[in-house]
Amino acid sequence: ANFPNWDAPLQKVVNGWRTGTGESQTKYTSRYMGSMVGDVHRTFMYGGVFGYPADTKNKNGKLRLVYEAAPIAYLVEQAGGIATTGKQSVLGIVPEEVHQRVPVILGSKNALQEVLDAYADKASPPEFDVPLPYTPRKPFVNAPEVPASEKMVAPKITAACEHTGVTLTRFMLEVAKSNPDFNELPTLFSGISTACKAIANLVKRSQLTGLTGYEGGGGSINVQGEEQKKLDVLTNDVLKKALYDTGKLGVLASEEEDAPVDADVFGAEVANKAKDKGILVDEGSRYVAVFDPLDGSSNVDAGIATGTIFGIYEHDETCPVVCDGDECTPEEARCLMNTLQPGSSLVASGYALYSSSTFFVFTFGAGVHGFTLDENIGEF
């Protein structure tokens, strides 16, 4: 329905896909799940394209760059695909603010090359009275190479338990062995995966526990101006606490938070509520976590797939203060400098999909890896 409002080059390409008259002469069907995680996971499984492009009403797109577009783009390019706004690589954009929006078109390399070519040629909108002519494909001159981490090495696992297979816990221990400089990353992943298991259970039982509908009966609005669901608020809290409890968190930014949160400040609040000293924060490497705690939360009431998106950056303890006066506190300034990093600086990213099964898919710059939750043993 929004097709006529898209950029002209994208209109031309999509019309070619619809009619089978594009460069590939392949006819595509279209579907929309209402959850970026669900739609992207299906694209991983079967190929194709996911798009949430700019239009005449939303010229900057609608997806958030820091905690939705960049983490997913990192996964897609690690899998050999392309993620673009049409005009530039998603991973190359340096964020200007935490909740910045951006157009996103990503998926299989061949299909996305058509999009890149159309934008490069400044293609005109399609003429619908006659079929578009077939044009021979151009070489892949614009297609970027799959980014490979210069630091991380994927573990080689040659044997698996006949009862449990290769669990996420074992896999991350092997990651630590293969990458001694990142031996603290498994601890952070343990916190994320535990939170995702808890969220999967909350989503599955939401109809029975009264966790459907809007927070506070309605009227609770997040910084994006979107009305929050009950599970938006609860899942955000689950992830924050799970990440803090690892002792590896420096800063976090979330769709449901007005501004980035410093782990030390958040930890002090937790400790005060619990009337204790909180956890012991590790003095080793600390990380920045960005996330959308429940992507597609409006699907919960209808029993449709939802998900969690996350990204991990290295934390810079020495970053300068960028705000003056009353615009933000020194803690917020430090948080902003840590969270406003381009997707190309990601250490790891991934998502959990809550559907017929619970899937956990991630990358740390050395390929894409996926696990399925075995509820009988409580392990991915």
NORSULPE-V978589 format. One record per residue. N is the residue number from 1. PSI is psi in degrees with one decimal (none if undefined). BURIAL is b if it has 24 or more other C-alpha atoms within 12 Angstrom, else e. D_CENTER is the distance of its C-alpha to the mean C-alpha in whole Angstrom. Layout:
n->N psi->PSI burial->BURIAL d_center->D_CENTER
n->N psi->PSI burial->BURIAL d_center->D_CENTER
This chain:
n->1 psi->-28.8 burial->e d_center->26
n->2 psi->0.9 burial->e d_center->24
n->3 psi->-47.0 burial->e d_center->25
n->4 psi->-14.4 burial->e d_center->28
n->5 psi->-3.0 burial->e d_center->26
n->6 psi->169.4 burial->b d_center->23
n->7 psi->144.8 burial->b d_center->24
n->8 psi->-44.2 burial->b d_center->27
n->9 psi->-38.7 burial->b d_center->26
n->10 psi->-37.8 burial->b d_center->23
n->11 psi->-44.0 burial->b d_center->26
n->12 psi->-46.0 burial->b d_center->28
n->13 psi->-47.1 burial->b d_center->25
n->14 psi->-37.2 burial->b d_center->24
n->15 psi->-37.4 burial->b d_center->28
n->16 psi->-37.3 burial->b d_center->29
n->17 psi->-40.1 burial->b d_center->26
n->18 psi->-40.9 burial->b d_center->28
n->19 psi->-11.0 burial->b d_center->31
n->20 psi->18.6 burial->e d_center->31
n->21 psi->12.1 burial->b d_center->33
n->22 psi->-169.1 burial->b d_center->30
n->23 psi->-36.1 burial->b d_center->30
n->24 psi->-13.2 burial->b d_center->29
n->25 psi->28.9 burial->b d_center->31
n->26 psi->132.8 burial->e d_center->29
n->27 psi->127.4 burial->e d_center->28
n->28 psi->147.0 burial->e d_center->25
n->29 psi->166.7 burial->e d_center->24
n->30 psi->149.2 burial->e d_center->22
n->31 psi->158.8 burial->e d_center->20
n->32 psi->122.4 burial->e d_center->17
n->33 psi->-19.7 burial->b d_center->16
n->34 psi->8.7 burial->b d_center->15
n->35 psi->120.8 burial->b d_center->11
n->36 psi->-41.1 burial->b d_center->8
n->37 psi->-47.2 burial->b d_center->8
n->38 psi->-44.8 burial->b d_center->11
n->39 psi->-40.9 burial->b d_center->12
n->40 psi->-39.6 burial->b d_center->10
n->41 psi->-40.9 burial->b d_center->11
n->42 psi->-36.8 burial->b d_center->15
n->43 psi->-38.6 burial->b d_center->14
n->44 psi->-40.3 burial->b d_center->14
n->45 psi->-38.0 burial->e d_center->17
n->46 psi->-4.2 burial->e d_center->19
n->47 psi->175.9 burial->b d_center->18
n->48 psi->-157.0 burial->b d_center->18
n->49 psi->139.2 burial->b d_center->16
n->50 psi->132.2 burial->b d_center->13
n->51 psi->134.8 burial->b d_center->14
n->52 psi->75.3 burial->b d_center->14
n->53 psi->172.6 burial->b d_center->16
n->54 psi->155.7 burial->b d_center->19
n->55 psi->-178.8 burial->b d_center->22
n->56 psi->-24.4 burial->e d_center->25
n->57 psi->-40.0 burial->e d_center->24
n->58 psi->80.0 burial->e d_center->20
n->59 psi->-21.7 burial->e d_center->21
n->60 psi->12.8 burial->b d_center->18
n->61 psi->-174.2 burial->b d_center->16
n->62 psi->-21.0 burial->b d_center->14
n->63 psi->146.0 burial->b d_center->10
n->64 psi->130.9 burial->b d_center->9
n->65 psi->-50.0 burial->b d_center->9
n->66 psi->-47.8 burial->b d_center->8
n->67 psi->7.5 burial->b d_center->6
n->68 psi->-63.7 burial->b d_center->4
n->69 psi->-49.0 burial->b d_center->6
n->70 psi->-48.2 burial->b d_center->6
n->71 psi->-41.1 burial->b d_center->4
n->72 psi->-38.6 burial->b d_center->4
n->73 psi->-39.2 burial->b d_center->8
n->74 psi->-43.0 burial->b d_center->8
n->75 psi->-47.9 burial->b d_center->8
n->76 psi->-43.9 burial->b d_center->10
n->77 psi->-28.8 burial->b d_center->13
n->78 psi->-26.8 burial->b d_center->13
n->79 psi->1.9 burial->b d_center->14
n->80 psi->8.0 burial->b d_center->17
n->81 psi->-165.9 burial->b d_center->15
n->82 psi->141.6 burial->b d_center->15
n->83 psi->120.3 burial->b d_center->12
n->84 psi->161.2 burial->b d_center->14
n->85 psi->-6.3 burial->b d_center->15
n->86 psi->-34.5 burial->b d_center->19
n->87 psi->-20.5 burial->b d_center->20
n->88 psi->161.3 burial->b d_center->18
n->89 psi->136.5 burial->b d_center->15
n->90 psi->-39.8 burial->b d_center->12
n->91 psi->-18.0 burial->b d_center->12
n->92 psi->-3.9 burial->b d_center->15
n->93 psi->125.9 burial->b d_center->15
n->94 psi->117.1 burial->b d_center->16
n->95 psi->143.9 burial->b d_center->15
n->96 psi->-24.3 burial->e d_center->18
n->97 psi->160.8 burial->b d_center->17
n->98 psi->-39.1 burial->b d_center->14
n->99 psi->25.4 burial->b d_center->13
n->100 psi->136.9 burial->b d_center->14
n->101 psi->156.3 burial->b d_center->13
n->102 psi->143.5 burial->b d_center->13
n->103 psi->147.8 burial->b d_center->14
n->104 psi->128.4 burial->b d_center->12
n->105 psi->120.6 burial->b d_center->14
n->106 psi->160.3 burial->b d_center->13
n->107 psi->-149.5 burial->b d_center->14
n->108 psi->143.4 burial->b d_center->17
n->109 psi->-45.1 burial->b d_center->19
n->110 psi->-45.8 burial->b d_center->22
n->111 psi->-41.8 burial->b d_center->21
n->112 psi->-25.7 burial->b d_center->19
n->113 psi->-34.9 burial->b d_center->22
n->114 psi->-40.2 burial->b d_center->24
n->115 psi->-46.9 burial->b d_center->22
n->116 psi->-41.4 burial->b d_center->22
n->117 psi->-42.4 burial->b d_center->26
n->118 psi->-42.5 burial->b d_center->26
n->119 psi->-39.4 burial->b d_center->25
n->120 psi->-36.0 burial->e d_center->27
n->121 psi->-3.0 burial->e d_center->30
n->122 psi->51.5 burial->e d_center->29
n->123 psi->149.2 burial->e d_center->30
n->124 psi->162.0 burial->e d_center->32
n->125 psi->157.1 burial->e d_center->31
n->126 psi->151.6 burial->b d_center->32
n->127 psi->124.8 burial->e d_center->36
n->128 psi->-7.1 burial->e d_center->36
n->129 psi->-23.4 burial->e d_center->40
n->130 psi->151.8 burial->e d_center->40
n->131 psi->149.2 burial->e d_center->37
n->132 psi->140.7 burial->b d_center->35
n->133 psi->156.1 burial->e d_center->37
n->134 psi->133.2 burial->e d_center->36
n->135 psi->128.1 burial->e d_center->35
n->136 psi->143.5 burial->e d_center->35
n->137 psi->141.7 burial->e d_center->31
n->138 psi->159.6 burial->e d_center->31
n->139 psi->160.0 burial->e d_center->30
n->140 psi->61.9 burial->e d_center->27
n->141 psi->-25.9 burial->e d_center->27
n->142 psi->-10.5 burial->b d_center->24
n->143 psi->124.3 burial->b d_center->22
n->144 psi->154.7 burial->b d_center->20
n->145 psi->150.9 burial->e d_center->21
n->146 psi->121.8 burial->b d_center->18
n->147 psi->131.8 burial->b d_center->17
n->148 psi->134.2 burial->b d_center->18
n->149 psi->134.1 burial->e d_center->18
n->150 psi->-9.8 burial->e d_center->22
n->151 psi->-37.9 burial->e d_center->21
n->152 psi->145.1 burial->b d_center->20
n->153 psi->131.8 burial->b d_center->22
n->154 psi->136.7 burial->b d_center->21
n->155 psi->152.3 burial->e d_center->23
n->156 psi->109.7 burial->e d_center->26
n->157 psi->120.0 burial->e d_center->27
n->158 psi->-10.7 burial->e d_center->30
n->159 psi->148.7 burial->e d_center->31
n->160 psi->145.6 burial->e d_center->29
n->161 psi->135.1 burial->e d_center->31
n->162 psi->-16.9 burial->e d_center->32
n->163 psi->-37.2 burial->e d_center->31
n->164 psi->-11.7 burial->e d_center->28
n->165 psi->-153.7 burial->e d_center->27
n->166 psi->111.0 burial->b d_center->24
n->167 psi->160.9 burial->b d_center->22
n->168 psi->-37.9 burial->b d_center->19
n->169 psi->-48.6 burial->b d_center->21
n->170 psi->-42.4 burial->b d_center->24
n->171 psi->-44.2 burial->b d_center->21
n->172 psi->-30.8 burial->b d_center->20
n->173 psi->-38.3 burial->b d_center->23
n->174 psi->-35.7 burial->b d_center->24
n->175 psi->-44.9 burial->b d_center->21
n->176 psi->-38.6 burial->b d_center->23
n->177 psi->-39.3 burial->e d_center->26
n->178 psi->-19.4 burial->e d_center->25
n->179 psi->77.1 burial->e d_center->24
n->180 psi->-29.7 burial->e d_center->26
n->181 psi->-14.3 burial->e d_center->24
n->182 psi->35.4 burial->b d_center->21
n->183 psi->-3.3 burial->e d_center->23
n->184 psi->-11.6 burial->b d_center->21
n->185 psi->-38.8 burial->b d_center->18
n->186 psi->-33.4 burial->b d_center->19
n->187 psi->-42.8 burial->b d_center->20
n->188 psi->-40.8 burial->b d_center->16
n->189 psi->-33.9 burial->b d_center->15
n->190 psi->-43.0 burial->b d_center->18
n->191 psi->-43.0 burial->b d_center->17
n->192 psi->-46.6 burial->b d_center->13
n->193 psi->-36.4 burial->b d_center->15
n->194 psi->-43.3 burial->b d_center->18
n->195 psi->-41.4 burial->b d_center->16
n->196 psi->-35.7 burial->b d_center->14
n->197 psi->-39.8 burial->b d_center->17
n->198 psi->-41.7 burial->b d_center->19
n->199 psi->-40.1 burial->b d_center->16
n->200 psi->-41.6 burial->b d_center->17
n->201 psi->-40.1 burial->b d_center->21
n->202 psi->-42.4 burial->b d_center->20
n->203 psi->-44.7 burial->b d_center->19
n->204 psi->-35.1 burial->b d_center->21
n->205 psi->7.6 burial->e d_center->24
n->206 psi->-34.8 burial->b d_center->23
n->207 psi->-25.4 burial->e d_center->26
n->208 psi->-22.4 burial->e d_center->29
n->209 psi->5.6 burial->e d_center->28
n->210 psi->24.7 burial->e d_center->28
n->211 psi->16.2 burial->b d_center->24
n->212 psi->167.7 burial->b d_center->23
n->213 psi->-173.9 burial->b d_center->24
n->214 psi->149.6 burial->b d_center->24
n->215 psi->130.6 burial->e d_center->24
n->216 psi->20.8 burial->e d_center->27
n->217 psi->4.8 burial->e d_center->28
n->218 psi->153.1 burial->e d_center->27
n->219 psi->-7.6 burial->e d_center->27
n->220 psi->114.7 burial->e d_center->24
n->221 psi->132.0 burial->e d_center->22
n->222 psi->-178.3 burial->e d_center->19
n->223 psi->-21.5 burial->e d_center->19
n->224 psi->-6.4 burial->e d_center->17
n->225 psi->14.6 burial->e d_center->20
n->226 psi->139.9 burial->e d_center->19
n->227 psi->130.5 burial->e d_center->21
n->228 psi->137.3 burial->b d_center->19
n->229 psi->160.7 burial->b d_center->20
n->230 psi->-42.3 burial->b d_center->21
n->231 psi->-22.0 burial->b d_center->18
n->232 psi->-47.9 burial->b d_center->16
n->233 psi->-44.9 burial->b d_center->18
n->234 psi->-45.0 burial->b d_center->19
n->235 psi->-32.9 burial->b d_center->15
n->236 psi->-42.4 burial->b d_center->15
n->237 psi->-39.6 burial->b d_center->18
n->238 psi->-46.9 burial->b d_center->17
n->239 psi->-42.4 burial->b d_center->14
n->240 psi->-47.9 burial->b d_center->16
n->241 psi->-39.3 burial->b d_center->19
n->242 psi->-41.0 burial->b d_center->18
n->243 psi->-41.4 burial->b d_center->16
n->244 psi->-39.6 burial->b d_center->20
n->245 psi->-15.5 burial->b d_center->22
n->246 psi->-21.7 burial->b d_center->21
n->247 psi->6.4 burial->b d_center->23
n->248 psi->2.4 burial->b d_center->20
n->249 psi->131.3 burial->b d_center->18
n->250 psi->-47.6 burial->b d_center->19
n->251 psi->147.4 burial->b d_center->17
n->252 psi->149.7 burial->b d_center->14
n->253 psi->136.6 burial->b d_center->12
n->254 psi->155.9 burial->b d_center->11
n->255 psi->-30.4 burial->b d_center->11
n->256 psi->1.9 burial->b d_center->14
n->257 psi->136.2 burial->b d_center->16
n->258 psi->-37.9 burial->e d_center->18
n->259 psi->161.7 burial->b d_center->18
n->260 psi->151.3 burial->b d_center->17
n->261 psi->126.5 burial->b d_center->18
n->262 psi->131.6 burial->b d_center->21
n->263 psi->-36.4 burial->b d_center->21
n->264 psi->-40.6 burial->b d_center->25
n->265 psi->-44.9 burial->b d_center->25
n->266 psi->-41.2 burial->b d_center->23
n->267 psi->-38.4 burial->b d_center->25
n->268 psi->-37.9 burial->e d_center->28
n->269 psi->-42.8 burial->e d_center->27
n->270 psi->-44.7 burial->e d_center->27
n->271 psi->-40.2 burial->e d_center->30
n->272 psi->-40.6 burial->e d_center->32
n->273 psi->-36.8 burial->e d_center->31
n->274 psi->-6.1 burial->e d_center->32
n->275 psi->41.4 burial->e d_center->35
n->276 psi->-172.6 burial->e d_center->34
n->277 psi->3.9 burial->e d_center->33
n->278 psi->-165.6 burial->e d_center->29
n->279 psi->165.0 burial->b d_center->28
n->280 psi->117.1 burial->e d_center->29
n->281 psi->125.3 burial->e d_center->26
n->282 psi->140.2 burial->e d_center->26
n->283 psi->3.3 burial->e d_center->28
n->284 psi->-152.5 burial->e d_center->26
n->285 psi->137.6 burial->b d_center->22
n->286 psi->156.1 burial->b d_center->20
n->287 psi->164.9 burial->b d_center->16
n->288 psi->127.7 burial->b d_center->14
n->289 psi->130.8 burial->b d_center->11
n->290 psi->140.8 burial->b d_center->9
n->291 psi->154.3 burial->b d_center->7
n->292 psi->106.9 burial->b d_center->7
n->293 psi->-34.6 burial->b d_center->10
n->294 psi->85.1 burial->b d_center->11
n->295 psi->130.8 burial->b d_center->9
n->296 psi->34.6 burial->b d_center->12
n->297 psi->-25.1 burial->b d_center->15
n->298 psi->-14.7 burial->b d_center->18
n->299 psi->-20.6 burial->b d_center->18
n->300 psi->-45.6 burial->b d_center->19
n->301 psi->-26.6 burial->b d_center->22
n->302 psi->2.5 burial->e d_center->23
n->303 psi->28.0 burial->e d_center->21
n->304 psi->160.8 burial->b d_center->19
n->305 psi->142.7 burial->b d_center->15
n->306 psi->-179.3 burial->b d_center->13
n->307 psi->175.0 burial->b d_center->10
n->308 psi->133.9 burial->b d_center->8
n->309 psi->137.2 burial->b d_center->4
n->310 psi->154.1 burial->b d_center->5
n->311 psi->147.6 burial->b d_center->6
n->312 psi->127.3 burial->b d_center->10
n->313 psi->160.5 burial->b d_center->13
n->314 psi->148.5 burial->b d_center->17
n->315 psi->133.5 burial->b d_center->19
n->316 psi->107.9 burial->e d_center->21
n->317 psi->-17.1 burial->b d_center->24
n->318 psi->9.9 burial->e d_center->27
n->319 psi->144.1 burial->e d_center->25
n->320 psi->160.0 burial->e d_center->27
n->321 psi->131.5 burial->e d_center->27
n->322 psi->-2.9 burial->e d_center->26
n->323 psi->146.6 burial->e d_center->28
n->324 psi->159.7 burial->e d_center->31
n->325 psi->-139.3 burial->e d_center->33
n->326 psi->7.3 burial->e d_center->32
n->327 psi->-40.2 burial->e d_center->28
n->328 psi->158.3 burial->e d_center->26
n->329 psi->164.6 burial->e d_center->28
n->330 psi->-36.1 burial->e d_center->28
n->331 psi->-42.7 burial->b d_center->25
n->332 psi->-37.9 burial->b d_center->23
n->333 psi->-42.9 burial->b d_center->24
n->334 psi->-39.1 burial->b d_center->23
n->335 psi->-43.2 burial->b d_center->19
n->336 psi->-44.0 burial->b d_center->19
n->337 psi->-29.1 burial->b d_center->20
n->338 psi->-32.5 burial->b d_center->17
n->339 psi->-20.9 burial->b d_center->14
n->340 psi->64.7 burial->b d_center->15
n->341 psi->145.9 burial->b d_center->14
n->342 psi->157.3 burial->b d_center->13
n->343 psi->-24.5 burial->b d_center->10
n->344 psi->-13.3 burial->b d_center->13
n->345 psi->1.5 burial->b d_center->14
n->346 psi->137.8 burial->b d_center->11
n->347 psi->-39.1 burial->b d_center->13
n->348 psi->156.7 burial->b d_center->10
n->349 psi->165.4 burial->b d_center->7
n->350 psi->-173.6 burial->b d_center->6
n->351 psi->158.1 burial->b d_center->6
n->352 psi->135.4 burial->b d_center->9
n->353 psi->124.9 burial->b d_center->11
n->354 psi->102.7 burial->b d_center->14
n->355 psi->-135.4 burial->b d_center->17
n->356 psi->-33.2 burial->e d_center->20
n->357 psi->172.0 burial->e d_center->19
n->358 psi->118.0 burial->b d_center->16
n->359 psi->145.1 burial->b d_center->14
n->360 psi->111.0 burial->b d_center->12
n->361 psi->134.4 burial->b d_center->10
n->362 psi->167.0 burial->b d_center->10
n->363 psi->149.5 burial->b d_center->11
n->364 psi->29.0 burial->b d_center->13
n->365 psi->9.1 burial->b d_center->15
n->366 psi->60.7 burial->b d_center->17
n->367 psi->176.9 burial->b d_center->16
n->368 psi->136.0 burial->b d_center->13
n->369 psi->140.7 burial->b d_center->15
n->370 psi->142.9 burial->b d_center->15
n->371 psi->152.6 burial->b d_center->17
n->372 psi->135.5 burial->b d_center->18
n->373 psi->122.6 burial->b d_center->19
n->374 psi->103.8 burial->e d_center->23
n->375 psi->-19.5 burial->e d_center->24
n->376 psi->-33.7 burial->e d_center->28
n->377 psi->-3.5 burial->e d_center->27
n->378 psi->28.2 burial->e d_center->24
n->379 psi->145.3 burial->b d_center->22
n->380 psi->none burial->b d_center->19
